[in-house]
Amino acid sequence: MNYKLISVLALTIVVVLFVVQNTGVVEIRFLFWKMAMSRALVMLFVLIVGVIAGWLLHGHFKRKR
């Protein structure tokens, strides 16, 4: 099996376990917006935004070379 696939699967399992254990409700405030949502949803949203940003930046710097 590919080591990259194994490491991605292991990281995915760790992230899912971390999110499942943090299901409390938190309040998010940004400028004049305020909302309450599950801490798990906040973490998943931040993870998705980070993955997308990393993917876009990687493609940007790869194209520059």
PDB file of N, CA, C and O in Angstrom:
ATOM      1  N   MET A   1       0.830  -1.186   0.000  1.00  0.00           N
ATOM      2  CA  MET A   1       0.000   0.000   0.000  1.00  0.00           C
ATOM      3  C   MET A   1       0.879   1.256   0.000  1.00  0.00           C
ATOM      4  O   MET A   1       2.006   1.235   0.496  1.00  0.00           O
ATOM      5  N   ASN A   2       0.370   2.305  -0.541  1.00  0.00           N
ATOM      6  CA  ASN A   2       1.095   3.557  -0.663  1.00  0.00           C
ATOM      7  C   ASN A   2       1.188   4.263   0.701  1.00  0.00           C
ATOM      8  O   ASN A   2       0.186   4.390   1.404  1.00  0.00           O
ATOM      9  N   TYR A   3       2.398   4.720   1.070  1.00  0.00           N
ATOM     10  CA  TYR A   3       2.596   5.393   2.352  1.00  0.00           C
ATOM     11  C   TYR A   3       1.822   6.707   2.432  1.00  0.00           C
ATOM     12  O   TYR A   3       1.360   7.090   3.507  1.00  0.00           O
ATOM     13  N   LYS A   4       1.684   7.381   1.327  1.00  0.00           N
ATOM     14  CA  LYS A   4       0.932   8.632   1.307  1.00  0.00           C
ATOM     15  C   LYS A   4      -0.535   8.384   1.632  1.00  0.00           C
ATOM     16  O   LYS A   4      -1.141   9.144   2.386  1.00  0.00           O
ATOM     17  N   LEU A   5      -1.107   7.329   1.070  1.00  0.00           N
ATOM     18  CA  LEU A   5      -2.497   6.977   1.327  1.00  0.00           C
ATOM     19  C   LEU A   5      -2.699   6.598   2.796  1.00  0.00           C
ATOM     20  O   LEU A   5      -3.687   6.995   3.414  1.00  0.00           O
ATOM     21  N   ILE A   6      -1.770   5.839   3.341  1.00  0.00           N
ATOM     22  CA  ILE A   6      -1.867   5.431   4.745  1.00  0.00           C
ATOM     23  C   ILE A   6      -1.793   6.644   5.659  1.00  0.00           C
ATOM     24  O   ILE A   6      -2.557   6.732   6.621  1.00  0.00           O
ATOM     25  N   SER A   7      -0.901   7.572   5.386  1.00  0.00           N
ATOM     26  CA  SER A   7      -0.779   8.756   6.235  1.00  0.00           C
ATOM     27  C   SER A   7      -2.006   9.655   6.120  1.00  0.00           C
ATOM     28  O   SER A   7      -2.425  10.243   7.117  1.00  0.00           O
ATOM     29  N   VAL A   8      -2.588   9.776   4.940  1.00  0.00           N
ATOM     30  CA  VAL A   8      -3.807  10.578   4.768  1.00  0.00           C
ATOM     31  C   VAL A   8      -4.964   9.928   5.524  1.00  0.00           C
ATOM     32  O   VAL A   8      -5.741  10.624   6.178  1.00  0.00           O
ATOM     33  N   LEU A   9      -5.086   8.612   5.442  1.00  0.00           N
ATOM     34  CA  LEU A   9      -6.140   7.918   6.174  1.00  0.00           C
ATOM     35  C   LEU A   9      -5.968   8.058   7.681  1.00  0.00           C
ATOM     36  O   LEU A   9      -6.945   8.280   8.397  1.00  0.00           O
ATOM     37  N   ALA A  10      -4.739   7.932   8.171  1.00  0.00           N
ATOM     38  CA  ALA A  10      -4.482   8.080   9.605  1.00  0.00           C
ATOM     39  C   ALA A  10      -4.804   9.498  10.069  1.00  0.00           C
ATOM     40  O   ALA A  10      -5.412   9.681  11.124  1.00  0.00           O
ATOM     41  N   LEU A  11      -4.406  10.492   9.298  1.00  0.00           N
ATOM     42  CA  LEU A  11      -4.696  11.880   9.649  1.00  0.00           C
ATOM     43  C   LEU A  11      -6.201  12.138   9.625  1.00  0.00           C
ATOM     44  O   LEU A  11      -6.717  12.855  10.483  1.00  0.00           O
ATOM     45  N   THR A  12      -6.896  11.572   8.670  1.00  0.00           N
ATOM     46  CA  THR A  12      -8.346  11.723   8.589  1.00  0.00           C
ATOM     47  C   THR A  12      -9.027  11.122   9.816  1.00  0.00           C
ATOM     48  O   THR A  12      -9.955  11.717  10.365  1.00  0.00           O
ATOM     49  N   ILE A  13      -8.577   9.964  10.242  1.00  0.00           N
ATOM     50  CA  ILE A  13      -9.150   9.322  11.426  1.00  0.00           C
ATOM     51  C   ILE A  13      -8.917  10.177  12.662  1.00  0.00           C
ATOM     52  O   ILE A  13      -9.826  10.340  13.476  1.00  0.00           O
ATOM     53  N   VAL A  14      -7.718  10.725  12.819  1.00  0.00           N
ATOM     54  CA  VAL A  14      -7.410  11.581  13.966  1.00  0.00           C
ATOM     55  C   VAL A  14      -8.277  12.834  13.956  1.00  0.00           C
ATOM     56  O   VAL A  14      -8.790  13.239  14.999  1.00  0.00           O
ATOM     57  N   VAL A  15      -8.446  13.450  12.796  1.00  0.00           N
ATOM     58  CA  VAL A  15      -9.269  14.656  12.689  1.00  0.00           C
ATOM     59  C   VAL A  15     -10.724  14.342  13.028  1.00  0.00           C
ATOM     60  O   VAL A  15     -11.368  15.101  13.752  1.00  0.00           O
ATOM     61  N   VAL A  16     -11.240  13.241  12.514  1.00  0.00           N
ATOM     62  CA  VAL A  16     -12.631  12.868  12.787  1.00  0.00           C
ATOM     63  C   VAL A  16     -12.830  12.602  14.283  1.00  0.00           C
ATOM     64  O   VAL A  16     -13.824  13.047  14.855  1.00  0.00           O
ATOM     65  N   LEU A  17     -11.910  11.892  14.917  1.00  0.00           N
ATOM     66  CA  LEU A  17     -12.018  11.642  16.350  1.00  0.00           C
ATOM     67  C   LEU A  17     -11.974  12.950  17.144  1.00  0.00           C
ATOM     68  O   LEU A  17     -12.739  13.123  18.093  1.00  0.00           O
ATOM     69  N   PHE A  18     -11.098  13.854  16.770  1.00  0.00           N
ATOM     70  CA  PHE A  18     -10.986  15.148  17.442  1.00  0.00           C
ATOM     71  C   PHE A  18     -12.274  15.945  17.311  1.00  0.00           C
ATOM     72  O   PHE A  18     -12.732  16.550  18.280  1.00  0.00           O
ATOM     73  N   VAL A  19     -12.852  15.948  16.137  1.00  0.00           N
ATOM     74  CA  VAL A  19     -14.086  16.704  15.900  1.00  0.00           C
ATOM     75  C   VAL A  19     -15.254  16.085  16.661  1.00  0.00           C
ATOM     76  O   VAL A  19     -16.064  16.810  17.240  1.00  0.00           O
ATOM     77  N   VAL A  20     -15.353  14.765  16.668  1.00  0.00           N
ATOM     78  CA  VAL A  20     -16.457  14.096  17.354  1.00  0.00           C
ATOM     79  C   VAL A  20     -16.410  14.369  18.864  1.00  0.00           C
ATOM     80  O   VAL A  20     -17.456  14.468  19.505  1.00  0.00           O
ATOM     81  N   GLN A  21     -15.219  14.491  19.426  1.00  0.00           N
ATOM     82  CA  GLN A  21     -15.094  14.733  20.859  1.00  0.00           C
ATOM     83  C   GLN A  21     -15.328  16.193  21.236  1.00  0.00           C
ATOM     84  O   GLN A  21     -15.416  16.499  22.425  1.00  0.00           O
ATOM     85  N   ASN A  22     -15.430  17.086  20.289  1.00  0.00           N
ATOM     86  CA  ASN A  22     -15.618  18.506  20.561  1.00  0.00           C
ATOM     87  C   ASN A  22     -16.910  19.000  19.933  1.00  0.00           C
ATOM     88  O   ASN A  22     -16.896  19.759  18.964  1.00  0.00           O
ATOM     89  N   THR A  23     -18.032  18.556  20.501  1.00  0.00           N
ATOM     90  CA  THR A  23     -19.324  18.882  19.908  1.00  0.00           C
ATOM     91  C   THR A  23     -20.059  19.996  20.638  1.00  0.00           C
ATOM     92  O   THR A  23     -21.213  20.272  20.310  1.00  0.00           O
ATOM     93  N   GLY A  24     -19.432  20.649  21.619  1.00  0.00           N
ATOM     94  CA  GLY A  24     -20.092  21.722  22.357  1.00  0.00           C
ATOM     95  C   GLY A  24     -20.396  22.919  21.468  1.00  0.00           C
ATOM     96  O   GLY A  24     -19.776  23.109  20.422  1.00  0.00           O
ATOM     97  N   VAL A  25     -21.360  23.723  21.905  1.00  0.00           N
ATOM     98  CA  VAL A  25     -21.766  24.906  21.143  1.00  0.00           C
ATOM     99  C   VAL A  25     -20.886  26.084  21.550  1.00  0.00           C
ATOM    100  O   VAL A  25     -20.668  26.323  22.738  1.00  0.00           O
ATOM    101  N   VAL A  26     -20.391  26.808  20.572  1.00  0.00           N
ATOM    102  CA  VAL A  26     -19.581  28.004  20.810  1.00  0.00           C
ATOM    103  C   VAL A  26     -20.197  29.175  20.056  1.00  0.00           C
ATOM    104  O   VAL A  26     -20.918  28.997  19.073  1.00  0.00           O
ATOM    105  N   GLU A  27     -19.896  30.370  20.538  1.00  0.00           N
ATOM    106  CA  GLU A  27     -20.390  31.576  19.881  1.00  0.00           C
ATOM    107  C   GLU A  27     -19.256  32.189  19.073  1.00  0.00           C
ATOM    108  O   GLU A  27     -18.156  32.394  19.586  1.00  0.00           O
ATOM    109  N   ILE A  28     -19.528  32.476  17.816  1.00  0.00           N
ATOM    110  CA  ILE A  28     -18.554  33.062  16.907  1.00  0.00           C
ATOM    111  C   ILE A  28     -18.942  34.520  16.678  1.00  0.00           C
ATOM    112  O   ILE A  28     -20.089  34.818  16.344  1.00  0.00           O
ATOM    113  N   ARG A  29     -17.981  35.426  16.858  1.00  0.00           N
ATOM    114  CA  ARG A  29     -18.224  36.842  16.577  1.00  0.00           C
ATOM    115  C   ARG A  29     -17.180  37.332  15.590  1.00  0.00           C
ATOM    116  O   ARG A  29     -15.981  37.117  15.770  1.00  0.00           O
ATOM    117  N   PHE A  30     -17.655  37.993  14.545  1.00  0.00           N
ATOM    118  CA  PHE A  30     -16.767  38.592  13.558  1.00  0.00           C
ATOM    119  C   PHE A  30     -17.389  39.901  13.108  1.00  0.00           C
ATOM    120  O   PHE A  30     -18.468  39.918  12.514  1.00  0.00           O
ATOM    121  N   LEU A  31     -16.698  41.000  13.396  1.00  0.00           N
ATOM    122  CA  LEU A  31     -17.187  42.347  13.129  1.00  0.00           C
ATOM    123  C   LEU A  31     -18.579  42.511  13.736  1.00  0.00           C
ATOM    124  O   LEU A  31     -18.697  42.532  14.962  1.00  0.00           O
ATOM    125  N   PHE A  32     -19.628  42.629  12.940  1.00  0.00           N
ATOM    126  CA  PHE A  32     -20.956  42.802  13.492  1.00  0.00           C
ATOM    127  C   PHE A  32     -21.810  41.539  13.398  1.00  0.00           C
ATOM    128  O   PHE A  32     -22.992  41.571  13.740  1.00  0.00           O
ATOM    129  N   TRP A  33     -21.233  40.429  12.941  1.00  0.00           N
ATOM    130  CA  TRP A  33     -21.957  39.165  12.886  1.00  0.00           C
ATOM    131  C   TRP A  33     -21.732  38.395  14.185  1.00  0.00           C
ATOM    132  O   TRP A  33     -20.658  38.458  14.785  1.00  0.00           O
ATOM    133  N   LYS A  34     -22.742  37.683  14.598  1.00  0.00           N
ATOM    134  CA  LYS A  34     -22.635  36.827  15.770  1.00  0.00           C
ATOM    135  C   LYS A  34     -23.479  35.591  15.519  1.00  0.00           C
ATOM    136  O   LYS A  34     -24.640  35.701  15.125  1.00  0.00           O
ATOM    137  N   MET A  35     -22.905  34.409  15.742  1.00  0.00           N
ATOM    138  CA  MET A  35     -23.665  33.171  15.562  1.00  0.00           C
ATOM    139  C   MET A  35     -23.158  32.121  16.534  1.00  0.00           C
ATOM    140  O   MET A  35     -21.999  32.146  16.947  1.00  0.00           O
ATOM    141  N   ALA A  36     -24.022  31.214  16.888  1.00  0.00           N
ATOM    142  CA  ALA A  36     -23.675  30.076  17.741  1.00  0.00           C
ATOM    143  C   ALA A  36     -23.779  28.810  16.900  1.00  0.00           C
ATOM    144  O   ALA A  36     -24.770  28.585  16.205  1.00  0.00           O
ATOM    145  N   MET A  37     -22.740  27.994  16.980  1.00  0.00           N
ATOM    146  CA  MET A  37     -22.750  26.739  16.224  1.00  0.00           C
ATOM    147  C   MET A  37     -21.887  25.719  16.942  1.00  0.00           C
ATOM    148  O   MET A  37     -21.145  26.053  17.866  1.00  0.00           O
ATOM    149  N   SER A  38     -21.988  24.509  16.520  1.00  0.00           N
ATOM    150  CA  SER A  38     -21.221  23.415  17.102  1.00  0.00           C
ATOM    151  C   SER A  38     -19.726  23.640  16.872  1.00  0.00           C
ATOM    152  O   SER A  38     -19.306  24.056  15.792  1.00  0.00           O
ATOM    153  N   ARG A  39     -18.944  23.360  17.893  1.00  0.00           N
ATOM    154  CA  ARG A  39     -17.484  23.490  17.775  1.00  0.00           C
ATOM    155  C   ARG A  39     -16.954  22.563  16.682  1.00  0.00           C
ATOM    156  O   ARG A  39     -15.979  22.892  16.007  1.00  0.00           O
ATOM    157  N   ALA A  40     -17.589  21.414  16.506  1.00  0.00           N
ATOM    158  CA  ALA A  40     -17.174  20.475  15.461  1.00  0.00           C
ATOM    159  C   ALA A  40     -17.352  21.090  14.079  1.00  0.00           C
ATOM    160  O   ALA A  40     -16.488  20.934  13.216  1.00  0.00           O
ATOM    161  N   LEU A  41     -18.468  21.789  13.861  1.00  0.00           N
ATOM    162  CA  LEU A  41     -18.684  22.434  12.560  1.00  0.00           C
ATOM    163  C   LEU A  41     -17.677  23.550  12.314  1.00  0.00           C
ATOM    164  O   LEU A  41     -17.208  23.730  11.191  1.00  0.00           O
ATOM    165  N   VAL A  42     -17.346  24.298  13.363  1.00  0.00           N
ATOM    166  CA  VAL A  42     -16.349  25.365  13.224  1.00  0.00           C
ATOM    167  C   VAL A  42     -15.007  24.774  12.819  1.00  0.00           C
ATOM    168  O   VAL A  42     -14.346  25.294  11.921  1.00  0.00           O
ATOM    169  N   MET A  43     -14.599  23.684  13.477  1.00  0.00           N
ATOM    170  CA  MET A  43     -13.311  23.064  13.159  1.00  0.00           C
ATOM    171  C   MET A  43     -13.302  22.472  11.759  1.00  0.00           C
ATOM    172  O   MET A  43     -12.308  22.588  11.043  1.00  0.00           O
ATOM    173  N   LEU A  44     -14.401  21.837  11.363  1.00  0.00           N
ATOM    174  CA  LEU A  44     -14.461  21.292   9.999  1.00  0.00           C
ATOM    175  C   LEU A  44     -14.403  22.408   8.961  1.00  0.00           C
ATOM    176  O   LEU A  44     -13.732  22.271   7.939  1.00  0.00           O
ATOM    177  N   PHE A  45     -15.103  23.508   9.218  1.00  0.00           N
ATOM    178  CA  PHE A  45     -15.074  24.645   8.305  1.00  0.00           C
ATOM    179  C   PHE A  45     -13.659  25.215   8.185  1.00  0.00           C
ATOM    180  O   PHE A  45     -13.195  25.502   7.082  1.00  0.00           O
ATOM    181  N   VAL A  46     -12.981  25.377   9.313  1.00  0.00           N
ATOM    182  CA  VAL A  46     -11.611  25.896   9.290  1.00  0.00           C
ATOM    183  C   VAL A  46     -10.674  24.929   8.570  1.00  0.00           C
ATOM    184  O   VAL A  46      -9.793  25.361   7.827  1.00  0.00           O
ATOM    185  N   LEU A  47     -10.853  23.630   8.782  1.00  0.00           N
ATOM    186  CA  LEU A  47     -10.031  22.634   8.088  1.00  0.00           C
ATOM    187  C   LEU A  47     -10.244  22.699   6.580  1.00  0.00           C
ATOM    188  O   LEU A  47      -9.283  22.661   5.812  1.00  0.00           O
ATOM    189  N   ILE A  48     -11.492  22.796   6.160  1.00  0.00           N
ATOM    190  CA  ILE A  48     -11.791  22.865   4.729  1.00  0.00           C
ATOM    191  C   ILE A  48     -11.215  24.129   4.109  1.00  0.00           C
ATOM    192  O   ILE A  48     -10.647  24.082   3.018  1.00  0.00           O
ATOM    193  N   VAL A  49     -11.354  25.258   4.794  1.00  0.00           N
ATOM    194  CA  VAL A  49     -10.787  26.516   4.289  1.00  0.00           C
ATOM    195  C   VAL A  49      -9.270  26.407   4.188  1.00  0.00           C
ATOM    196  O   VAL A  49      -8.681  26.886   3.219  1.00  0.00           O
ATOM    197  N   GLY A  50      -8.632  25.784   5.177  1.00  0.00           N
ATOM    198  CA  GLY A  50      -7.176  25.613   5.148  1.00  0.00           C
ATOM    199  C   GLY A  50      -6.714  24.722   4.010  1.00  0.00           C
ATOM    200  O   GLY A  50      -5.711  25.015   3.359  1.00  0.00           O
ATOM    201  N   VAL A  51      -7.434  23.641   3.764  1.00  0.00           N
ATOM    202  CA  VAL A  51      -7.079  22.730   2.663  1.00  0.00           C
ATOM    203  C   VAL A  51      -7.219  23.447   1.327  1.00  0.00           C
ATOM    204  O   VAL A  51      -6.350  23.336   0.462  1.00  0.00           O
ATOM    205  N   ILE A  52      -8.305  24.177   1.161  1.00  0.00           N
ATOM    206  CA  ILE A  52      -8.517  24.908  -0.101  1.00  0.00           C
ATOM    207  C   ILE A  52      -7.446  25.978  -0.292  1.00  0.00           C
ATOM    208  O   ILE A  52      -6.917  26.139  -1.393  1.00  0.00           O
ATOM    209  N   ALA A  53      -7.125  26.708   0.775  1.00  0.00           N
ATOM    210  CA  ALA A  53      -6.090  27.743   0.673  1.00  0.00           C
ATOM    211  C   ALA A  53      -4.734  27.122   0.331  1.00  0.00           C
ATOM    212  O   ALA A  53      -4.005  27.650  -0.509  1.00  0.00           O
ATOM    213  N   GLY A  54      -4.395  26.010   0.975  1.00  0.00           N
ATOM    214  CA  GLY A  54      -3.135  25.334   0.671  1.00  0.00           C
ATOM    215  C   GLY A  54      -3.088  24.827  -0.757  1.00  0.00           C
ATOM    216  O   GLY A  54      -2.054  24.919  -1.420  1.00  0.00           O
ATOM    217  N   TRP A  55      -4.196  24.295  -1.232  1.00  0.00           N
ATOM    218  CA  TRP A  55      -4.258  23.793  -2.601  1.00  0.00           C
ATOM    219  C   TRP A  55      -4.082  24.936  -3.602  1.00  0.00           C
ATOM    220  O   TRP A  55      -3.349  24.808  -4.582  1.00  0.00           O
ATOM    221  N   LEU A  56      -4.763  26.054  -3.344  1.00  0.00           N
ATOM    222  CA  LEU A  56      -4.646  27.202  -4.247  1.00  0.00           C
ATOM    223  C   LEU A  56      -3.243  27.803  -4.222  1.00  0.00           C
ATOM    224  O   LEU A  56      -2.695  28.135  -5.273  1.00  0.00           O
ATOM    225  N   LEU A  57      -2.660  27.945  -3.041  1.00  0.00           N
ATOM    226  CA  LEU A  57      -1.309  28.503  -2.944  1.00  0.00           C
ATOM    227  C   LEU A  57      -0.277  27.568  -3.575  1.00  0.00           C
ATOM    228  O   LEU A  57       0.665  28.025  -4.222  1.00  0.00           O
ATOM    229  N   HIS A  58      -0.453  26.276  -3.388  1.00  0.00           N
ATOM    230  CA  HIS A  58       0.472  25.322  -4.009  1.00  0.00           C
ATOM    231  C   HIS A  58       0.427  25.440  -5.538  1.00  0.00           C
ATOM    232  O   HIS A  58       1.463  25.443  -6.202  1.00  0.00           O
ATOM    233  N   GLY A  59      -0.788  25.538  -6.080  1.00  0.00           N
ATOM    234  CA  GLY A  59      -0.918  25.689  -7.526  1.00  0.00           C
ATOM    235  C   GLY A  59      -0.348  27.013  -8.013  1.00  0.00           C
ATOM    236  O   GLY A  59       0.228  27.085  -9.099  1.00  0.00           O
ATOM    237  N   HIS A  60      -0.508  28.057  -7.215  1.00  0.00           N
ATOM    238  CA  HIS A  60       0.022  29.383  -7.603  1.00  0.00           C
ATOM    239  C   HIS A  60       1.546  29.358  -7.657  1.00  0.00           C
ATOM    240  O   HIS A  60       2.141  29.827  -8.628  1.00  0.00           O
ATOM    241  N   PHE A  61       2.184  28.810  -6.615  1.00  0.00           N
ATOM    242  CA  PHE A  61       3.641  28.794  -6.591  1.00  0.00           C
ATOM    243  C   PHE A  61       4.220  27.777  -7.566  1.00  0.00           C
ATOM    244  O   PHE A  61       5.330  27.966  -8.064  1.00  0.00           O
ATOM    245  N   LYS A  62       3.489  26.704  -7.847  1.00  0.00           N
ATOM    246  CA  LYS A  62       3.964  25.721  -8.815  1.00  0.00           C
ATOM    247  C   LYS A  62       3.953  26.326 -10.216  1.00  0.00           C
ATOM    248  O   LYS A  62       4.845  26.050 -11.018  1.00  0.00           O
ATOM    249  N   ARG A  63       2.944  27.152 -10.516  1.00  0.00           N
ATOM    250  CA  ARG A  63       2.860  27.785 -11.825  1.00  0.00           C
ATOM    251  C   ARG A  63       3.950  28.839 -12.029  1.00  0.00           C
ATOM    252  O   ARG A  63       4.395  29.059 -13.155  1.00  0.00           O
ATOM    253  N   LYS A  64       4.381  29.492 -10.943  1.00  0.00           N
ATOM    254  CA  LYS A  64       5.409  30.516 -11.051  1.00  0.00           C
ATOM    255  C   LYS A  64       6.764  29.952 -11.485  1.00  0.00           C
ATOM    256  O   LYS A  64       7.552  30.647 -12.127  1.00  0.00           O
ATOM    257  N   ARG A  65       7.029  28.707 -11.137  1.00  0.00           N
ATOM    258  CA  ARG A  65       8.324  28.107 -11.484  1.00  0.00           C
ATOM    259  C   ARG A  65       8.385  27.807 -12.916  1.00  0.00           C
ATOM    260  O   ARG A  65       9.397  27.298 -13.398  1.00  0.00           O
TER     261      ARG A  65
END
